[in-house]
Amino acid sequence: MKSKLLIGVLAFALLPAWAQDTRHVTEPVIPQSCTVLGAQLQASGKTLAEADEQKPDTARIQAALDGCAAGQAVELKLDGARNAFLAGPIQLRAGVTLAVDAGVTLFASRNPRDYDLSPGSCGTVTQRGHGCRPLIAVNNVAGAGVMGEGTIDGRGGAKLLRQQVTWWDLAQEAKVKNLNQSCPRIIVATRADNFTLYRIRLENSPNFHVSYSGGNGFTAWGVIINTGKEGRNTDGIDPGNSTNVTITHCYIRAGDDNVAIKAGAGAPTTHMTIAHNHFYYGHGMSIGSETDGGASAIRVTDLSIDGADNGIRIKSNSSRGGLVHDVVYEDVCIRDTKNPIFMDTNYSYRGTAVDKLPIFKDIVLRNVRIDGAGKITLDGFDQAHRLEMTFDNVYFSDPSRQKMEAKHAVLTLGPGPVNIQVPGDDVHVTGTARSGPPNACDSKFVPLPAPGERH
């Protein structure tokens, strides 16, 4: 790999003391290569020649990963004008990194049969769904990674081989029919301690781009995710049931949640740092919707959200709710976002279970600025399970353009100024709304980097 990728170390110890990943996180370094694979295909923009769709590199890449020693990388490299690889599902091995060089694109196969968990299960719309393997699986191995300045393209908006529908068409069909689609994710890491994503560009996933669960230690540093609005369920990065997670210096534009912290039944979801990131359209910085396992010790700092459907959001309901607490959002700039603050205890209710009630408490917003029109929702579940939040220096550029909906809430305003009133049913407010200087946001909003570009 070129030396320009081996950028110096920046210690997370320099961040404020409330950063909640308990590790000493530093900027990753791409390992030395055990094997260098030259590209055999040539892409024209985002497409391969139809004949090249029958020339997968899956076996070649997998064999290199299987033969690589821990602490080293399999490098995907340009070979003259040849700049592309095509693959179906591959699996990373313990301590081994897949490194994709600048200018190289790893294209995901468009053949659903490549991803089948059982015969014919992928590329379908059914009651059950979840019939596909991911493009890159990281299962029960520690120290693996995906790095480099190249691109991994899931091709969610491209037609499946020998079909007239795309992965995203299937997702939309599932929504209309109230069923579930079976579409692959780009990266799924399960019980994969100390997994690292570094500077890689992920595009157009058929479903979630990155799912991380059941692990201790996950770093996403400098990752760029870019997917169209039409890509339903194309979350950016979803960590859950894990501890010691850092997502930093990332740029995320997705068709669903930019980041969604999951907290379903299982291992605790705790000690997560989301710092120095930029979000564009998408469904925002989310926790939920599964919270029955509990979520805590989460810090979101230095975040811009620009043109999204949702900004700061915690979502759950009475069939999959639980305790979400000790969550701080600080130095956040939000503009032109439909729901800048959205605390939702009645999200997408399904079924008849009412025994897992959502409780959101000890939620702090500090040094937050919101520009543009939108709706603020502060929705506690009931009088016995009120939303408990603190607003400390939360500034609205034009409070008259914000619709306010609140119920079953205990709110503290201050010590910094908060320039909006919060009326509502069973809403108890301590402190007084007052004006003050806005949080500085002019330098926060930057364009999503183009391929090969870094801010």
C-alpha positions as CSV (number, residue, x, y, z in Angstrom):
1,M,0.0,0.0,0.0
2,K,1.2,3.5,-0.7
3,S,2.8,5.3,2.3
4,K,0.3,8.2,2.1
5,L,-2.2,5.8,3.6
6,L,-0.1,5.2,6.7
7,I,-1.2,8.4,8.3
8,G,0.1,9.3,11.8
9,V,-1.4,8.3,15.0
10,L,-4.0,10.5,16.7
11,A,-4.8,9.3,20.2
12,F,-8.4,9.3,21.4
13,A,-6.9,10.2,24.8
14,L,-6.9,13.7,23.5
15,L,-10.7,13.7,23.4
16,P,-12.7,15.0,26.4
17,A,-12.8,12.6,29.4
18,W,-16.4,11.7,28.8
19,A,-15.6,9.7,25.6
20,Q,-17.1,6.3,26.4
21,D,-15.1,3.7,24.5
22,T,-12.9,2.5,27.2
23,R,-10.1,1.6,24.8
24,H,-7.2,3.8,23.9
25,V,-8.2,4.2,20.2
26,T,-5.6,5.5,17.7
27,E,-5.8,6.0,13.9
28,P,-5.4,2.5,12.3
29,V,-2.5,1.6,10.1
30,I,-2.9,-0.7,7.1
31,P,-0.8,-3.8,7.6
32,Q,1.9,-5.1,5.3
33,S,0.5,-7.2,2.5
34,C,0.9,-11.0,2.5
35,T,-0.5,-11.2,-1.0
36,V,-1.1,-8.7,-3.8
37,L,-3.9,-9.5,-6.2
38,G,-4.0,-7.6,-9.5
39,A,-7.4,-6.6,-10.9
40,Q,-8.5,-8.7,-13.9
41,L,-11.6,-6.7,-14.9
42,Q,-12.1,-3.2,-16.1
43,A,-15.1,-1.2,-15.0
44,S,-16.5,1.8,-16.8
45,G,-17.8,4.0,-14.0
46,K,-20.2,1.9,-11.9
47,T,-20.7,-0.9,-14.4
48,L,-18.9,-4.0,-15.6
49,A,-19.3,-5.4,-19.1
50,E,-22.0,-8.1,-19.2
51,A,-19.5,-10.8,-20.1
52,D,-17.4,-9.9,-17.0
53,E,-20.4,-10.6,-14.8
54,Q,-19.5,-14.3,-15.3
55,K,-15.9,-13.8,-14.1
56,P,-16.0,-13.7,-10.3
57,D,-12.9,-13.3,-8.2
58,T,-14.5,-14.9,-5.2
59,A,-12.3,-18.1,-5.0
60,R,-9.1,-16.2,-5.7
61,I,-9.8,-13.6,-2.9
62,Q,-10.9,-16.3,-0.5
63,A,-7.8,-18.4,-1.1
64,A,-5.6,-15.4,-0.4
65,L,-7.4,-14.6,2.8
66,D,-7.2,-18.3,3.9
67,G,-3.5,-18.3,3.3
68,C,-2.6,-15.0,4.9
69,A,-0.9,-14.8,8.3
70,A,-2.5,-12.9,11.1
71,G,-1.3,-9.3,11.2
72,Q,-1.1,-9.0,7.4
73,A,-3.3,-8.0,4.5
74,V,-4.6,-9.3,1.2
75,E,-4.2,-6.3,-1.1
76,L,-6.5,-5.7,-4.1
77,K,-4.5,-3.6,-6.6
78,L,-4.8,-1.9,-9.9
79,D,-3.2,-3.7,-12.9
80,G,-2.8,-1.2,-15.6
81,A,-6.2,-0.2,-16.9
82,R,-7.8,-3.1,-15.0
83,N,-9.4,-1.6,-11.9
84,A,-12.2,-4.0,-10.7
85,F,-12.9,-7.2,-8.9
86,L,-16.2,-9.1,-8.8
87,A,-17.1,-11.3,-5.8
88,G,-19.8,-13.2,-4.0
89,P,-19.6,-13.9,-0.3
90,I,-16.2,-14.1,1.3
91,Q,-15.1,-14.6,4.9
92,L,-12.3,-12.8,6.8
93,R,-9.9,-14.8,8.9
94,A,-8.5,-13.9,12.4
95,G,-6.1,-11.0,12.3
96,V,-6.3,-10.7,8.5
97,T,-7.2,-7.5,6.7
98,L,-8.8,-7.0,3.2
99,A,-7.1,-3.9,1.7
100,V,-8.7,-2.3,-1.3
101,D,-6.3,0.2,-3.0
102,A,-7.3,3.6,-4.3
103,G,-8.9,3.5,-7.7
104,V,-10.0,-0.1,-7.2
105,T,-13.7,-1.2,-6.9
106,L,-14.8,-4.5,-5.5
107,F,-18.2,-5.1,-7.0
108,A,-20.7,-7.4,-5.3
109,S,-22.2,-10.2,-7.4
110,R,-25.7,-9.5,-8.7
111,N,-26.6,-13.2,-8.7
112,P,-28.9,-14.0,-5.7
113,R,-27.9,-17.6,-5.8
114,D,-24.4,-16.7,-4.7
115,Y,-25.8,-15.5,-1.4
116,D,-28.3,-18.2,-0.5
117,L,-28.5,-19.4,3.1
118,S,-30.7,-22.2,1.8
119,P,-31.5,-23.0,-1.8
120,G,-33.5,-20.1,-3.4
121,S,-33.7,-18.1,-0.2
122,C,-31.9,-14.9,-1.3
123,G,-33.6,-12.3,-3.6
124,T,-37.1,-13.1,-2.3
125,V,-39.9,-11.3,-0.4
126,T,-41.4,-13.5,2.2
127,Q,-42.8,-13.5,5.8
128,R,-39.5,-14.5,7.2
129,G,-36.8,-12.7,5.1
130,H,-33.2,-12.8,6.1
131,G,-32.2,-15.5,3.5
132,C,-28.9,-14.1,2.4
133,R,-25.3,-14.3,3.4
134,P,-23.4,-11.0,3.4
135,L,-20.7,-10.0,0.9
136,I,-18.1,-10.0,3.7
137,A,-18.6,-12.1,6.8
138,V,-16.5,-11.7,9.9
139,N,-17.6,-14.5,12.2
140,N,-16.0,-15.4,15.6
141,V,-12.5,-14.0,14.6
142,A,-10.6,-11.3,16.3
143,G,-8.4,-8.6,14.8
144,A,-9.7,-8.6,11.2
145,G,-10.3,-5.5,9.1
146,V,-11.4,-3.9,5.9
147,M,-9.2,-1.0,4.9
148,G,-7.9,1.1,2.0
149,E,-9.0,4.0,-0.1
150,G,-10.8,1.9,-2.7
151,T,-14.6,1.2,-3.0
152,I,-16.8,-1.7,-2.2
153,D,-20.0,-1.4,-4.3
154,G,-23.0,-3.5,-3.3
155,R,-24.9,-2.5,-6.4
156,G,-28.3,-2.4,-4.6
157,G,-29.8,-0.3,-7.5
158,A,-28.6,-2.6,-10.3
159,K,-30.9,-5.3,-11.8
160,L,-30.3,-8.8,-10.5
161,L,-28.9,-11.2,-13.1
162,R,-31.6,-12.5,-15.4
163,Q,-34.2,-10.5,-13.6
164,Q,-35.9,-7.1,-14.1
165,V,-35.8,-6.0,-10.4
166,T,-33.1,-4.6,-8.2
167,W,-32.3,-5.4,-4.6
168,W,-33.9,-2.1,-3.7
169,D,-37.1,-3.0,-5.7
170,L,-37.4,-6.1,-3.5
171,A,-37.1,-3.9,-0.3
172,Q,-39.9,-1.6,-1.6
173,E,-42.1,-4.6,-2.5
174,A,-41.7,-5.9,1.0
175,K,-42.7,-2.6,2.5
176,V,-45.9,-2.4,0.3
177,K,-46.8,-6.0,1.2
178,N,-45.8,-5.8,4.9
179,L,-43.4,-8.6,4.4
180,N,-39.6,-9.0,4.6
181,Q,-37.0,-8.8,1.8
182,S,-34.0,-11.1,1.6
183,C,-31.2,-8.8,0.4
184,P,-27.5,-9.2,1.4
185,R,-25.5,-6.7,3.5
186,I,-22.0,-5.6,2.6
187,I,-20.3,-6.4,5.9
188,V,-21.6,-8.4,8.8
189,A,-19.3,-8.9,11.8
190,T,-20.5,-11.2,14.6
191,R,-18.5,-11.9,17.8
192,A,-15.5,-10.3,16.0
193,D,-13.5,-8.5,18.7
194,N,-11.2,-5.7,17.6
195,F,-12.6,-5.4,14.1
196,T,-11.5,-2.3,12.1
197,L,-12.8,-0.4,9.1
198,Y,-10.4,2.2,7.9
199,R,-10.8,4.8,5.0
200,I,-12.9,2.3,2.9
201,R,-15.7,3.6,0.7
202,L,-18.9,1.6,0.8
203,E,-21.7,2.3,-1.7
204,N,-25.1,1.1,-2.7
205,S,-25.6,-1.8,-0.3
206,P,-28.7,-3.9,-1.0
207,N,-29.4,-3.8,2.8
208,F,-27.3,-2.5,5.8
209,H,-23.8,-1.5,4.9
210,V,-22.2,-2.5,8.1
211,S,-23.6,-4.6,11.0
212,Y,-21.5,-5.3,14.1
213,S,-22.9,-7.4,17.0
214,G,-21.7,-9.5,19.9
215,G,-18.2,-8.1,20.0
216,N,-15.8,-6.2,22.2
217,G,-13.8,-3.6,20.2
218,F,-15.0,-2.1,16.9
219,T,-13.4,0.9,15.2
220,A,-14.7,2.7,12.0
221,W,-12.3,5.5,11.1
222,G,-12.6,7.6,8.0
223,V,-15.2,5.4,6.4
224,I,-17.3,7.0,3.6
225,I,-20.8,5.5,2.9
226,N,-22.7,6.8,-0.1
227,T,-26.1,5.3,-1.1
228,G,-29.2,6.7,-2.8
229,K,-32.3,7.7,-0.9
230,E,-34.3,5.1,-2.7
231,G,-32.3,2.3,-1.0
232,R,-34.7,1.2,1.7
233,N,-33.1,-0.3,4.9
234,T,-29.7,0.7,3.7
235,D,-28.4,1.7,7.2
236,G,-24.8,3.0,7.3
237,I,-23.2,1.5,10.4
238,D,-25.2,-0.5,13.0
239,P,-23.4,-1.6,16.1
240,G,-25.3,-3.6,18.7
241,N,-25.1,-5.9,21.7
242,S,-21.4,-4.9,21.9
243,T,-19.0,-2.8,24.0
244,N,-16.1,-0.5,23.2
245,V,-17.2,0.9,19.8
246,T,-15.8,4.0,18.1
247,I,-17.1,5.5,14.9
248,T,-15.1,8.6,14.0
249,H,-14.2,10.9,11.1
250,C,-16.8,9.2,8.9
251,Y,-19.1,10.6,6.2
252,I,-22.4,8.8,5.8
253,R,-25.2,9.3,3.3
254,A,-27.7,6.5,3.4
255,G,-31.3,5.5,2.6
256,D,-32.0,4.7,6.2
257,D,-30.3,5.3,9.6
258,N,-26.9,6.9,9.2
259,V,-25.9,5.1,12.4
260,A,-28.3,3.0,14.4
261,I,-27.1,1.6,17.8
262,K,-29.1,-1.6,18.3
263,A,-29.8,-3.0,21.8
264,G,-31.9,-6.1,21.4
265,A,-31.9,-8.9,23.9
266,G,-28.4,-10.3,24.5
267,A,-25.1,-8.8,25.4
268,P,-25.1,-5.2,26.8
269,T,-24.9,-2.3,24.3
270,T,-22.6,0.1,26.1
271,H,-19.4,2.2,25.9
272,M,-19.7,3.7,22.5
273,T,-18.1,6.9,21.1
274,I,-19.5,8.5,18.0
275,A,-17.2,11.5,17.3
276,H,-16.2,13.9,14.5
277,N,-18.7,12.7,11.9
278,H,-20.7,14.1,9.1
279,F,-24.2,12.8,8.2
280,Y,-26.2,13.8,5.1
281,Y,-29.6,12.5,4.0
282,G,-30.7,9.5,5.9
283,H,-32.6,8.7,9.1
284,G,-30.1,10.2,11.5
285,M,-28.2,9.3,14.6
286,S,-30.4,6.6,16.0
287,I,-30.6,4.3,19.0
288,G,-33.1,1.5,18.6
289,S,-35.5,0.3,17.6
290,E,-34.7,-2.8,19.6
291,T,-33.8,-1.5,23.2
292,D,-35.0,-4.5,25.3
293,G,-31.3,-5.4,26.1
294,G,-30.6,-1.9,27.3
295,A,-28.3,0.8,26.0
296,S,-26.0,3.0,28.1
297,A,-22.7,5.0,28.2
298,I,-23.0,6.5,24.7
299,R,-21.4,9.7,23.7
300,V,-22.1,11.5,20.4
301,T,-19.9,14.6,19.9
302,D,-18.9,16.9,17.0
303,L,-21.6,15.8,14.6
304,S,-23.2,17.5,11.6
305,I,-26.5,16.3,10.2
306,D,-27.5,18.0,7.0
307,G,-30.8,17.5,5.1
308,A,-31.8,14.3,6.8
309,D,-35.3,12.9,7.7
310,N,-34.3,12.6,11.4
311,G,-31.5,14.1,13.5
312,I,-31.0,12.9,17.1
313,R,-33.4,9.9,17.5
314,I,-34.1,7.2,20.0
315,K,-36.9,4.8,19.0
316,S,-38.6,1.8,20.5
317,N,-42.0,0.5,21.5
318,S,-43.8,-1.7,24.0
319,S,-42.9,-4.9,22.2
320,R,-39.1,-4.4,22.2
321,G,-38.4,-1.6,24.6
322,G,-36.0,-1.3,27.6
323,L,-33.8,1.1,29.4
324,V,-31.8,3.7,27.4
325,H,-29.8,5.9,29.7
326,D,-26.5,7.8,30.2
327,V,-26.5,9.2,26.6
328,V,-24.9,12.6,25.8
329,Y,-25.1,14.5,22.6
330,E,-22.6,17.4,22.5
331,D,-21.5,19.9,19.9
332,V,-24.1,18.8,17.3
333,C,-25.2,20.9,14.3
334,I,-28.4,20.1,12.5
335,R,-29.9,21.8,9.5
336,D,-32.8,21.3,7.1
337,T,-33.9,18.1,8.9
338,K,-37.6,17.1,9.2
339,N,-37.3,15.7,12.7
340,P,-34.3,17.3,14.4
341,I,-35.0,15.7,17.8
342,F,-37.2,12.6,17.8
343,M,-37.7,10.7,21.1
344,D,-40.2,8.0,20.0
345,T,-41.5,5.3,22.4
346,N,-44.2,4.2,20.0
347,Y,-42.1,3.5,17.0
348,S,-43.5,1.1,14.3
349,Y,-45.5,-1.0,16.8
350,R,-46.2,-4.5,15.6
351,G,-47.8,-7.5,17.4
352,T,-49.7,-7.6,20.7
353,A,-46.8,-7.8,23.2
354,V,-46.8,-4.9,25.8
355,D,-44.4,-6.3,28.3
356,K,-41.1,-4.6,27.1
357,L,-41.7,-1.0,27.9
358,P,-39.3,1.7,26.6
359,I,-37.7,3.9,29.2
360,F,-35.5,6.8,28.0
361,K,-33.8,8.7,30.9
362,D,-30.6,10.6,31.6
363,I,-30.5,11.9,28.0
364,V,-28.5,15.1,27.6
365,L,-28.3,17.5,24.7
366,R,-25.5,20.1,25.2
367,N,-24.3,22.7,22.7
368,V,-26.8,21.8,20.0
369,R,-27.9,24.1,17.2
370,I,-30.9,23.5,14.9
371,D,-31.4,25.5,11.7
372,G,-34.5,25.3,9.5
373,A,-38.0,24.1,9.9
374,G,-39.0,20.8,11.5
375,K,-40.8,18.9,14.2
376,I,-39.5,18.2,17.7
377,T,-41.0,15.0,19.3
378,L,-40.5,14.3,23.0
379,D,-42.6,11.2,23.5
380,G,-42.5,9.4,26.9
381,F,-44.4,6.2,27.1
382,D,-46.8,6.9,30.0
383,Q,-46.8,8.6,33.5
384,A,-44.9,5.7,35.0
385,H,-42.3,5.7,32.3
386,R,-41.6,9.4,31.5
387,L,-38.9,10.6,29.1
388,E,-36.2,12.4,31.2
389,M,-34.0,14.8,29.2
390,T,-31.7,17.8,29.8
391,F,-31.4,20.6,27.3
392,D,-28.2,22.7,27.9
393,N,-27.4,25.4,25.4
394,V,-29.8,24.1,22.7
395,Y,-30.4,26.8,20.1
396,F,-33.1,27.0,17.4
397,S,-32.4,29.6,14.7
398,D,-36.1,30.1,14.3
399,P,-38.3,28.5,17.0
400,S,-41.5,29.5,15.2
401,R,-40.6,27.1,12.4
402,Q,-40.4,24.1,14.8
403,K,-43.6,22.2,15.6
404,M,-43.4,20.9,19.2
405,E,-45.1,17.7,20.3
406,A,-44.4,16.5,23.9
407,K,-46.0,14.2,26.4
408,H,-45.1,12.2,29.6
409,A,-41.7,14.1,29.9
410,V,-39.5,15.5,32.7
411,L,-37.3,18.1,31.1
412,T,-34.5,20.2,32.6
413,L,-33.5,23.4,30.8
414,G,-30.0,24.7,31.5
415,P,-27.6,25.7,32.8
416,G,-27.0,27.0,29.2
417,P,-29.7,28.9,27.4
418,V,-32.6,27.1,25.6
419,N,-34.7,29.3,23.4
420,I,-37.9,27.2,22.9
421,Q,-40.9,26.5,25.0
422,V,-42.0,22.9,25.6
423,P,-45.8,22.6,26.1
424,G,-47.6,19.2,26.3
425,D,-49.6,16.7,28.3
426,D,-47.9,15.5,31.5
427,V,-44.8,17.6,30.7
428,H,-42.8,18.9,33.7
429,V,-40.1,21.5,33.0
430,T,-37.4,22.7,35.4
431,G,-35.7,25.9,34.3
432,T,-36.7,28.8,32.1
433,A,-36.5,29.1,28.3
434,R,-34.2,32.0,27.4
435,S,-32.1,33.2,24.5
436,G,-28.3,33.0,24.2
437,P,-25.5,32.8,21.6
438,P,-25.8,29.9,19.1
439,N,-23.4,27.0,18.8
440,A,-20.9,27.7,16.1
441,C,-21.7,25.6,13.0
442,D,-20.4,27.3,10.0
443,S,-17.4,25.0,9.5
444,K,-19.3,21.9,10.4
445,F,-21.1,21.3,7.1
446,V,-18.8,19.9,4.4
447,P,-19.7,18.1,1.2
448,L,-19.5,14.3,1.0
449,P,-16.0,13.5,-0.4
450,A,-16.0,12.3,-4.0
451,P,-14.1,9.1,-4.9
452,G,-10.4,9.6,-4.3
453,E,-11.0,12.8,-2.3
454,R,-10.5,13.4,1.4
455,H,-11.3,16.4,3.6
